[in-house]
Amino acid sequence: MKQLVQAFYRRLDWSNFQNFAGWVIEEGIRLQQIPAPTFQEQARAAYVAARFREQQLQEVHIDAQHNVYGLLPGAQRSVPGLLVTAHTDTVFAADTPLTIRREGEQIYGPGLGDNSMGVAGLIGLVTFLREESIQPACDIWFVATTCEEGLGDLKGMRAACDALQKRFGAVINLEGLAYGHIYHAGIAVHRLHITAQADGGHSWLHFGRASAVHGIVALAAQICRLTPPASPRTTYNIGMVEGGHGINAIATDAGLWLDLRSEQQPELFKLRDRVLLLVKQQESTDLRFKVEVVGDRPAGYLSARHSLVQGALAALEQEGLRGSLETGSTDANVPLSAGIPAITVGITRGGNAHRLDEYIETRPVAEGMRQLITLTLAAARAQADQADTSAAD
């Protein structure tokens, strides 16, 4: 794969590429200006579909999950193709001000890096290949997915993989702020909404009765005393707490939202079971708990020696950068859990993701796009070559 990356890098014309990178940045801003909270990605999906149609991709459509699909036919149509994805949703509510602020080589704007620039990279890749009249060695499916963030639970990527099934054999997933990093392993994530119920009453007259808030707070304190292993890395986070209806009322309802993560699925289940035991110990006839699973992201792993990982490292080497291998929770978890080679790469660098002062760096965008283009073409060629070898065997 390294040789393929090097060959494509030397073959392609990069003479006007800085202007193209500037266009990708502006495309990222155009996308960022379209609100796209998880479960409300319709407007952004329509924009992406229009872009795909402008570049005359085939089979352009939007599915029930608001994923956007487009196909660029390859030279070899009978082999499993390549899937390139980027998620359209953001963590910000639809009424969040989306003001852009430029400071030197940084541009600030909520959702710009995660993941408007990832989607801009996807559109940029399509645009470059079409305008340069480049036909890949195998089919390339471009899919802008939904429901990657928060409680979306990767529903978009799950639907895309189900829809395309055996029409692809490898995945390149894009995140706007991950340039220089290659995510080759997907950590397991389990999310719980734990609620408590009690009869409630007046804070003075009925003092001593069970309180749903007191029960949830006591449970949270017990969870926070848990010590998960450092290896395999395993974590927990109580992200939200809710409940009560008055300062002088014994609460009838309360809840917490718990995020559990681990590099290995069995260790995650051990942590989950410890939490469930704590819930059981807090229960009484006057205090009742309910546990609802609201997220369950599967784990997966691709060897660092795999050709797709090595190709991604080689693409970064062409930019004079030594890539770092990472684990995380991305759309790539879905194909990885099914045994399909998948990696996540980035378009640029930046910071403050999921904050209102999120920003991107403009300088690395040209490097990030060259990396993506050469990696994609090399991966498509490798897919076709692999199919030829299998047929010969």
Protein Blocks (a to p, Z undefined) as FASTA:
>chain_A
ZZmmmmmmmmpccklmmmmmmmmmmmmmmmmmpccdehilmmmmmmmmmmmmmnopahia
cdfkopacdddddfblkbccddddddfbdfbdfklccbdcdehjaccdehklmomkmmmm
mmmmmmmmmmnopacfbdcdddddehkbhjlnommmmmmmmmnmmmbcbdcdddfklghi
acfbdcdddddddddddebiafklmgoiacfklmmmmmmmmmmmpccdfbdcdddddfbd
cedjbfkbccfbdcdddddddfbfklmmmmmmmmmmmmmmmpcfklccddddfbdcdddd
ddfkbmklmmmmmmmmmnopacdddddddfklmmmmnopacddddfbdcehehiakbccd
fklmmmmmmmmmmmmmmmmmmmmmmmmmmmmZZ
